Amino acid sequence: MASSGSLPSLARQCRDRLKDGRGRIESRFRAGLPSVQTATALTDLYDEVVRKIWDASLERAASQVRPSQLAQLTLVAHGGYGRRDLSPYSDADLMLLTPRRSAAAAAQVASTLVRDITDAGIDCGFSVRTPRECCTLAWSDPKIYTSLTESRYCFGSEATFDRYFDRFRAAARRRRNFLNHQALEARREERHKWGETNYLLRPNVKRSRGGLRDIQLVRWLGFSSYGATSLEQLHKLNALSEEDFGTLRRAHAFMLRLRHELHFRAKRAQDVLDRPTQLDIAEDWGYQGRLGVLPVEDFMQDYFEHTRGVRYVAAYFHDDTRIRSRAKGAIESVVSKRIDDRIRMGPTHIWVKAVALDAFAQSLPDVLRLIQLANRYSRRIAHPTWQAIRKSMQERETGSPDPESVRAFLELLGESGRLASLLRRLHELRIIEQLIPAMERCRGLLQFNAYHKYTVDAHCIRAVEAATDFEEAETSMGRRYRRLKDKTLLHLALLIHDLGKGYEEDHSEVGRRIALEVADAFGMSAEDKDTLQWLIHRHLLINEVAFRHDLNDPEVVHKFAVEVGSIARLELLLIHTVADLQAVGPDVLNDWKMGLIEDLYLRARRYFETGNLPGENELDLDSKIEQVGVALGEKDADPSLIQFAREMPLSLLRQHSTEDLIHELHQVGEWLSQNPGCYCTGAVDPAASAVRYTIVLRLGEQRIGIFARITAAFSACGLSIMRANVETVGQDLLWDQFWVNDPELKQREANLRIDEVCQVVSRAIDEPESVMPTPRRVWQTQGAREPSSVLLLPTKIVFDNDTFDHQTILSIFAYDRPALLSSISKTLSDMNVVIQFAKIDTHLDQIADVFYVTNLDETPITDSEQQEQIRTSLVQAIGEMPN
């Protein structure tokens, strides 16, 4: 695009007018101008600029075409510009409408019109079409159709516009079933890309579910069904009830204001509400927060309340237009059958008779029964019935649930089937919070980290759904789930397991108290109450042990088994853990994590059944050790290597086949017998989508700083460490494995790249006096790293001296950044901390690293002053970005 100084005079004037106008409107917006009026002012500004360019284009074309042809042209705004719904940097969809006989004149005008509009600074979508072409294209392309439904006359021939739009509207009414289907399919595709749920933590205010686009969907459906797109007109035509009209109008005002805010802040089109912006807007808009709810969470709960209302109204509006368009309204009632004195059921819907609706909507047992019937017969609850129940539950004071309601709810929880769908219905109707009051505070409560993708309430229901999906799964998890005779307790635990989030106290502690309150309110037996409390309180136990501890250590497995107490609880906890992880977000439960979970489960179950801990009386492992020892002896391997094979860590024995172990040990033995330095090799690990590096060396006197040099070498090569296992075998053999992400591997030949990395690692270890490798600087694109103000979860460093007598477990929880592990390991090295074992893991933007550490004399780190010095140094290192 040309610079401002080189633009023609008109374009430069228009650009200046646009800039000045936006600035004035922003000032008025900041002073309190309502969002709809802000959109109107922006539309008027665009109209003013476009009008000047339109007039100039006509004037230039007048010398080359007949005036009569120009007089028949019409400039039409459509889409957001057409409905006068602009945000500060929205694009403008314009169409030059022309009769066929004026096509040459239209081409002449268009050539300068679109150029000058673009040069003036408006992102313009432009087309030249005849009325016939408009219709033909609209029936074949839902995006064109939905945009043209909101056509607005701008300038030119009103007669041309009226003939086009009357014809377009009439033809759309005749094709309403087809066009509505097309519009819905297009919206579904868009939601699939931008978010199927309205509970996303980083939503697109326009395109995510429940956003502005779903309000537009109501307009599009209204156009073909009723000939109107205005919400006010649809309300007057009785297509929208008073309540639905109010819901959409309030949501539109809120989200339009939010979209204006995003555009003004970014000085460009911006519809994604990211986490830093959530914080800033919550502060600027005056949100105060409340007990257990931060200001930003309060703001986002408002956002989710609006998107929930939009999603609900849009779904029912579509349902109503579908029935009416098929002339089924009367048939539904005529062919319906009587369920009881108050409930009737038709081919598609179930409803409560109007005379009984008020009393029915206030009765929890009656409503729960209606939900069961709707589920059993796959019927939708009719809109008036749904609205009455929802309104009644909103106004109803929360109290102790009656026994009949509790019994009905527990019966629901005891089934699999469509349980998650039922719970979502109950949650939308605000019924769950009548039975479990803690659910009300968590409605739309975001979890302010990138590990979780959904709000607390949405995550809990998704966890129930993940468990019920095991019913049909032909997997070990499916078999375990089906073995549970009564699944009520599991489903209830999943539904409430995270309701303690948002408080300063650990959410598992708060959750335990919530579980006690629920168990008492539900009149549960002492045994079930105890199990429910334990399951909520310790629902992260498997994650903590499997992902952060050495599962080959008998003491770790023994303490875990003692904490669990029985096979029955172990199975409950296992299913709960897996369902919880699956509900967090896509790809969170990967094969590596599932393997660790299964490993811990099998070891603990074996202990319960046989009393044997890892390594005790395991015939398959004994056989493998014997085979490896014999094979190495036949190859005349070093006796110390044969001895090592008989004492190797269980992790190595379990991770590799006998053949792979023999090969790798032989390679290591040959290397160590001929070379004084470290052994380093790498291989692509397709299952982990990573490269696995194995590093083996004899420690000798060099016991400090090795891990730091390895991680620094990886960082210097541009590698991101995804996870690591560090083993100290016997007195002097270090055996480390790292799984890394290598961005350069796709552009390089794999073996050459791996050899290059191994050379850097070997040099860093074999030359301990050399300068530590410098982590490679990572240049991040805009938005890839959010400012520190958004990192609400503090860095957490925990020293555990209770688990072992001979080692200290150092756990570090922090937000990830480039070369973080290198910074941590260097800090530990500088403070003379020896790393005996390590387990590294990254959850999206957060790390959970565990180190088994000692002092130089191999004693645990118990001195509180020393611990505080290490903690202070680590916090400082974690907070520093690499140069």
Secondary structure, DSSP 8 states (H G I E B T S, - for coil): ---GGGS-HHHHHHHHHHHHHHHHHHHHHHTT--HHHHHHHHHHHHHHHHHHHHHHHHHHHTTTS-HHHHTT-EEEEEHHHHTT---TT--EEEEEE--GGGHHHHHHHHHHHHHHHHHTT--EEEEEE-HHHHHHHHHH-HHHHHHHTT-EEEEE-HHHHHHHHHHHHHHHHHTHHHHHHHHHHHHHHHHHHH-SSTTBSS-BTTTSTTSHHHHHHHHHHHHHHHS---HHHHHHTTSS-HHHHHHHHHHHHHHHHHHHHHHHHHTS---B--HHHHHHHHHHTT---BTTB-HHHHHHHHHHHHHHHHHHHHHHHHHHHHHHHTT-HHHHHHT-EESSSSEEE-SSEEEE-HHHHHHHHT-HHHHHHHHHHHHHTT-EE-HHHHHHHHHHHHHS------HHHHHHHHHHHT--TTHHHHHHHHHHTT-HHHH-THHHHTTT----SSS--B-HHHHHHHHHHHHHGGGG--SHHHHHHHH-S--HHHHHHHHHTTTTTTSSS-HHHHHHHHHHHHHHHTT--HHHHHHHHHHHHTTTHHHHHHHHS-TT-HHHHHHHHHHH-SHHHHHHHHHHHHHHHHTT-TTSS-HHHHHHHHHHHHHHHHHHHH---TTSS-HHHHHHHHHHHHHHHHTT--HHHHHHHHH--HHHHHHS-HHHHHHHHHHHHHHHHH-SS-EEEEEEEGGGTEEEEEEEEE-TT--SSHHHHHHHHHHHTT-EEEEEEEEEETTTEEEEEEEEE-TTGGGS-HHHHHHHHHHHHHHHHH-TTS-----------TTSS--GGG--S--EEEEE-SS-SS-EEEEEEEE--TTHHHHHHHHHHHTT-EEEEEEEEEETTEEEEEEEEE-TTS-----HHHHHHHHHHHHHHHH----
